Amino acid sequence: MKLDKNSLLLYAVTDRHWLKPEERLVDVVEQAIKGGATFIQLREKNLNEQSFLEEAVELKTLCAKYHVPFVINDNVEIALKIDADGVHVGQSDMETLDVRAKLGPNKIIGVSAQTVEQAILAQQHGADYLGVGAVFPTESKDDADDVSHETLKAICEAVDIPVIAIGGITYENVEQLSGNGLSGIAVISAIFGQEDIKEATTQLKLKTEIMVKK
């Protein structure tokens, strides 16, 4: 799957921390997609390999049904096994060139970046898009350093590939990101931490559409 820049508008990153006891991840992700999420990343830090694999297959099937791109966070081997649309890797994960060599030319590779230098290097090594942050304080990543909005704008101007902002983004603050040249936002709790996931996604998408046009 080749990346469509428009699919990055509202990028939902899963987090089972928000699941209620009776909920399955695939069901809450479907609510997000029905609400307008345009891209799904499966992020699992503490799941055993077999459970991760089974969950990845379920989510891949769901995303294919709705024609929404589906990538795996960090785990290139599982992405390969289930033929996911791609992967998202951080600066401390596998190097972008190595990921591209493993996945081939037709998979989506997203890379986390926090500086202009990291962003340019990721693009040179074959990244399809960048996730830049944390743009606001966040609790979901303990090691996330803040990225100033000046740096965010500088990164967007330095690369030709799409850039999405991540980290602490909410319905209340998303419009503060206007004017930076972003293609979209990546969120966790702003979707999956809400009581009505479908409605929260719909409302957030409307605000994000306004933000990217400014």
C-alpha positions as a Markdown table, in Angstrom:
| # | Residue | x | y | z |
|---|---|---|---|---|
| 1 | Met | 0.0 | 0.0 | 0.0 |
| 2 | Lys | 1.3 | 3.4 | -1.0 |
| 3 | Leu | 0.7 | 6.2 | 1.5 |
| 4 | Asp | -2.1 | 8.6 | 0.8 |
| 5 | Lys | -1.2 | 11.9 | 2.6 |
| 6 | Asn | -4.9 | 12.4 | 3.4 |
| 7 | Ser | -5.0 | 9.2 | 5.4 |
| 8 | Leu | -2.8 | 10.7 | 8.0 |
| 9 | Leu | -5.4 | 13.3 | 9.1 |
| 10 | Leu | -6.6 | 11.5 | 12.2 |
| 11 | Tyr | -4.2 | 8.7 | 13.2 |
| 12 | Ala | -5.4 | 6.6 | 16.1 |
| 13 | Val | -2.8 | 4.7 | 18.2 |
| 14 | Thr | -4.2 | 1.8 | 20.3 |
| 15 | Asp | -3.7 | 1.5 | 24.0 |
| 16 | Arg | -5.3 | -1.4 | 25.9 |
| 17 | His | -4.9 | 0.6 | 29.1 |
| 18 | Trp | -8.2 | 2.3 | 28.2 |
| 19 | Leu | -10.2 | -0.9 | 27.7 |
| 20 | Lys | -13.0 | -1.6 | 30.0 |
| 21 | Pro | -13.2 | -5.2 | 31.3 |
| 22 | Glu | -15.9 | -6.2 | 28.8 |
| 23 | Glu | -14.3 | -4.5 | 25.8 |
| 24 | Arg | -12.1 | -6.0 | 23.0 |
| 25 | Leu | -9.6 | -3.9 | 21.3 |
| 26 | Val | -11.0 | -4.7 | 17.9 |
| 27 | Asp | -14.4 | -3.3 | 18.9 |
| 28 | Val | -13.2 | 0.0 | 20.2 |
| 29 | Val | -11.0 | 0.5 | 17.1 |
| 30 | Glu | -14.0 | -0.1 | 15.0 |
| 31 | Gln | -15.8 | 2.6 | 16.9 |
| 32 | Ala | -12.9 | 5.0 | 16.1 |
| 33 | Ile | -13.0 | 4.1 | 12.4 |
| 34 | Lys | -16.7 | 4.6 | 12.3 |
| 35 | Gly | -16.2 | 8.0 | 13.9 |
| 36 | Gly | -13.7 | 9.0 | 11.2 |
| 37 | Ala | -10.2 | 7.7 | 12.2 |
| 38 | Thr | -8.2 | 7.6 | 9.0 |
| 39 | Phe | -5.2 | 5.5 | 10.1 |
| 40 | Ile | -4.6 | 2.8 | 12.8 |
| 41 | Gln | -1.4 | 1.9 | 14.6 |
| 42 | Leu | -1.3 | -1.1 | 16.8 |
| 43 | Arg | 0.9 | -0.4 | 19.8 |
| 44 | Glu | 1.6 | -3.1 | 22.3 |
| 45 | Lys | 4.4 | -3.0 | 24.7 |
| 46 | Asn | 3.5 | -5.8 | 27.1 |
| 47 | Leu | 1.7 | -8.4 | 25.2 |
| 48 | Asn | 3.1 | -11.9 | 24.5 |
| 49 | Glu | 4.0 | -12.7 | 20.9 |
| 50 | Gln | 1.1 | -15.1 | 20.2 |
| 51 | Ser | -1.5 | -12.7 | 21.6 |
| 52 | Phe | 0.0 | -9.8 | 19.8 |
| 53 | Leu | -0.1 | -11.8 | 16.5 |
| 54 | Glu | -3.7 | -12.8 | 17.0 |
| 55 | Glu | -4.7 | -9.2 | 17.8 |
| 56 | Ala | -2.8 | -7.9 | 14.8 |
| 57 | Val | -4.6 | -10.3 | 12.4 |
| 58 | Glu | -7.9 | -9.2 | 13.9 |
| 59 | Leu | -7.1 | -5.5 | 13.4 |
| 60 | Lys | -5.7 | -6.0 | 10.0 |
| 61 | Thr | -8.9 | -7.6 | 8.9 |
| 62 | Leu | -11.0 | -4.8 | 10.4 |
| 63 | Cys | -8.9 | -2.1 | 8.8 |
| 64 | Ala | -9.0 | -3.8 | 5.4 |
| 65 | Lys | -12.8 | -3.9 | 5.6 |
| 66 | Tyr | -12.9 | -0.1 | 6.0 |
| 67 | His | -10.0 | 0.6 | 3.7 |
| 68 | Val | -8.0 | 2.2 | 6.5 |
| 69 | Pro | -4.2 | 1.9 | 6.6 |
| 70 | Phe | -2.9 | -0.4 | 9.4 |
| 71 | Val | 0.6 | -0.3 | 10.8 |
| 72 | Ile | 2.4 | -2.0 | 13.7 |
| 73 | Asn | 4.4 | -0.1 | 16.2 |
| 74 | Asp | 8.1 | -1.2 | 16.4 |
| 75 | Asn | 7.6 | -4.9 | 15.7 |
| 76 | Val | 8.8 | -5.4 | 12.2 |
| 77 | Glu | 8.6 | -9.2 | 12.4 |
| 78 | Ile | 4.9 | -9.2 | 13.3 |
| 79 | Ala | 4.3 | -6.7 | 10.5 |
| 80 | Leu | 6.0 | -9.1 | 8.1 |
| 81 | Lys | 4.1 | -12.2 | 9.4 |
| 82 | Ile | 0.7 | -10.7 | 9.0 |
| 83 | Asp | 1.5 | -8.6 | 5.9 |
| 84 | Ala | 0.5 | -5.3 | 7.6 |
| 85 | Asp | 0.5 | -2.2 | 5.6 |
| 86 | Gly | 3.6 | -1.1 | 7.3 |
| 87 | Val | 5.4 | -0.2 | 10.6 |
| 88 | His | 6.1 | 2.8 | 12.7 |
| 89 | Val | 9.6 | 2.9 | 14.4 |
| 90 | Gly | 11.2 | 5.2 | 16.9 |
| 91 | Gln | 14.7 | 6.6 | 17.0 |
| 92 | Ser | 15.8 | 3.8 | 19.3 |
| 93 | Asp | 14.2 | 1.0 | 17.2 |
| 94 | Met | 15.5 | -0.6 | 14.0 |
| 95 | Glu | 17.1 | 1.9 | 11.6 |
| 96 | Thr | 14.9 | 3.1 | 8.7 |
| 97 | Leu | 17.2 | 1.7 | 6.0 |
| 98 | Asp | 17.1 | -1.8 | 7.6 |
| 99 | Val | 13.3 | -1.6 | 8.0 |
| 100 | Arg | 12.9 | -0.7 | 4.3 |
| 101 | Ala | 15.2 | -3.6 | 3.3 |
| 102 | Lys | 13.1 | -6.0 | 5.3 |
| 103 | Leu | 9.7 | -4.8 | 4.3 |
| 104 | Gly | 10.4 | -3.9 | 0.7 |
| 105 | Pro | 9.5 | -0.9 | -1.4 |
| 106 | Asn | 5.7 | -1.0 | -1.1 |
| 107 | Lys | 5.1 | -0.9 | 2.7 |
| 108 | Ile | 4.5 | 2.3 | 4.7 |
| 109 | Ile | 7.2 | 3.3 | 7.1 |
| 110 | Gly | 6.7 | 5.9 | 9.7 |
| 111 | Val | 9.5 | 7.3 | 11.8 |
| 112 | Ser | 9.4 | 9.3 | 15.0 |
| 113 | Ala | 11.5 | 12.5 | 14.9 |
| 114 | Gln | 12.2 | 15.3 | 17.4 |
| 115 | Thr | 14.8 | 17.3 | 15.5 |
| 116 | Val | 15.2 | 18.7 | 11.9 |
| 117 | Glu | 18.4 | 16.5 | 11.6 |
| 118 | Gln | 16.5 | 13.3 | 12.5 |
| 119 | Ala | 13.6 | 14.2 | 10.1 |
| 120 | Ile | 15.9 | 14.8 | 7.1 |
| 121 | Leu | 17.8 | 11.6 | 7.8 |
| 122 | Ala | 14.6 | 9.6 | 8.1 |
| 123 | Gln | 13.4 | 11.0 | 4.8 |
| 124 | Gln | 16.7 | 10.2 | 3.1 |
| 125 | His | 16.5 | 6.6 | 4.4 |
| 126 | Gly | 13.1 | 5.9 | 3.0 |
| 127 | Ala | 10.5 | 7.0 | 5.6 |
| 128 | Asp | 7.0 | 7.7 | 4.2 |
| 129 | Tyr | 5.9 | 10.0 | 7.0 |
| 130 | Leu | 7.1 | 11.4 | 10.3 |
| 131 | Gly | 5.6 | 11.5 | 13.7 |
| 132 | Val | 6.9 | 14.5 | 15.6 |
| 133 | Gly | 6.4 | 15.1 | 19.3 |
| 134 | Ala | 5.6 | 15.3 | 22.1 |
| 135 | Val | 4.0 | 18.6 | 21.1 |
| 136 | Phe | 2.2 | 18.8 | 24.4 |
| 137 | Pro | 2.9 | 17.2 | 27.7 |
| 138 | Thr | 1.8 | 13.5 | 27.7 |
| 139 | Glu | 1.4 | 10.6 | 30.1 |
| 140 | Ser | 1.4 | 7.8 | 27.5 |
| 141 | Lys | 5.1 | 7.9 | 26.8 |
| 142 | Asp | 7.4 | 8.2 | 29.8 |
| 143 | Asp | 10.5 | 9.0 | 27.7 |
| 144 | Ala | 8.8 | 11.6 | 25.4 |
| 145 | Asp | 10.7 | 14.8 | 25.2 |
| 146 | Asp | 8.8 | 17.9 | 24.3 |
| 147 | Val | 9.1 | 19.4 | 20.9 |
| 148 | Ser | 8.5 | 23.1 | 20.5 |
| 149 | His | 6.1 | 24.3 | 17.9 |
| 150 | Glu | 9.0 | 26.2 | 16.3 |
| 151 | Thr | 10.8 | 22.9 | 15.9 |
| 152 | Leu | 7.7 | 21.3 | 14.6 |
| 153 | Lys | 7.3 | 24.0 | 11.9 |
| 154 | Ala | 11.0 | 23.8 | 11.0 |
| 155 | Ile | 10.6 | 20.0 | 10.5 |
| 156 | Cys | 7.6 | 20.4 | 8.3 |
| 157 | Glu | 9.5 | 22.9 | 6.2 |
| 158 | Ala | 12.6 | 20.8 | 6.0 |
| 159 | Val | 11.1 | 17.6 | 4.5 |
| 160 | Asp | 8.9 | 16.7 | 1.6 |
| 161 | Ile | 7.1 | 13.8 | 3.3 |
| 162 | Pro | 4.0 | 14.3 | 5.4 |
| 163 | Val | 4.4 | 15.1 | 9.1 |
| 164 | Ile | 1.9 | 14.4 | 11.9 |
| 165 | Ala | 2.1 | 15.7 | 15.4 |
| 166 | Ile | 1.9 | 13.4 | 18.4 |
| 167 | Gly | 1.8 | 13.7 | 22.2 |
| 168 | Gly | -0.8 | 15.2 | 24.5 |
| 169 | Ile | -3.1 | 16.4 | 21.7 |
| 170 | Thr | -6.7 | 16.8 | 22.7 |
| 171 | Tyr | -9.9 | 18.3 | 21.3 |
| 172 | Glu | -9.3 | 21.4 | 23.4 |
| 173 | Asn | -5.7 | 22.1 | 22.2 |
| 174 | Val | -5.5 | 20.7 | 18.6 |
| 175 | Glu | -6.1 | 24.1 | 17.0 |
| 176 | Gln | -3.0 | 25.4 | 18.6 |
| 177 | Leu | -1.1 | 23.4 | 16.0 |
| 178 | Ser | -2.5 | 25.5 | 13.1 |
| 179 | Gly | 0.0 | 27.0 | 10.7 |
| 180 | Asn | 2.8 | 24.5 | 11.1 |
| 181 | Gly | 2.2 | 22.6 | 7.8 |
| 182 | Leu | 1.0 | 19.4 | 9.4 |
| 183 | Ser | -0.9 | 16.6 | 7.5 |
| 184 | Gly | -2.6 | 15.4 | 10.7 |
| 185 | Ile | -2.3 | 14.3 | 14.3 |
| 186 | Ala | -1.8 | 11.1 | 16.1 |
| 187 | Val | -3.7 | 10.5 | 19.3 |
| 188 | Ile | -4.4 | 7.8 | 21.9 |
| 189 | Ser | -6.5 | 9.1 | 24.9 |
| 190 | Ala | -8.2 | 11.8 | 22.9 |
| 191 | Ile | -10.0 | 8.9 | 21.2 |
| 192 | Phe | -9.7 | 5.7 | 23.2 |
| 193 | Gly | -9.9 | 7.4 | 26.6 |
| 194 | Gln | -13.3 | 9.0 | 25.8 |
| 195 | Glu | -16.7 | 7.6 | 27.0 |
| 196 | Asp | -18.2 | 7.8 | 23.5 |
| 197 | Ile | -15.3 | 6.8 | 21.2 |
| 198 | Lys | -17.2 | 7.2 | 17.9 |
| 199 | Glu | -18.5 | 10.7 | 18.8 |
| 200 | Ala | -15.2 | 11.9 | 20.2 |
| 201 | Thr | -13.5 | 10.8 | 17.0 |
| 202 | Thr | -16.0 | 12.6 | 14.8 |
| 203 | Gln | -15.6 | 15.8 | 16.8 |
| 204 | Leu | -11.8 | 15.6 | 16.9 |
| 205 | Lys | -11.7 | 15.0 | 13.1 |
| 206 | Leu | -13.7 | 18.1 | 12.4 |
| 207 | Lys | -11.3 | 20.2 | 14.5 |
| 208 | Thr | -8.3 | 18.6 | 12.9 |
| 209 | Glu | -9.6 | 19.3 | 9.4 |
| 210 | Ile | -9.8 | 23.0 | 10.4 |
| 211 | Met | -6.3 | 22.9 | 11.9 |
| 212 | Val | -4.5 | 21.5 | 8.8 |
| 213 | Lys | -6.2 | 24.0 | 6.5 |
| 214 | Lys | -5.0 | 27.0 | 8.5 |
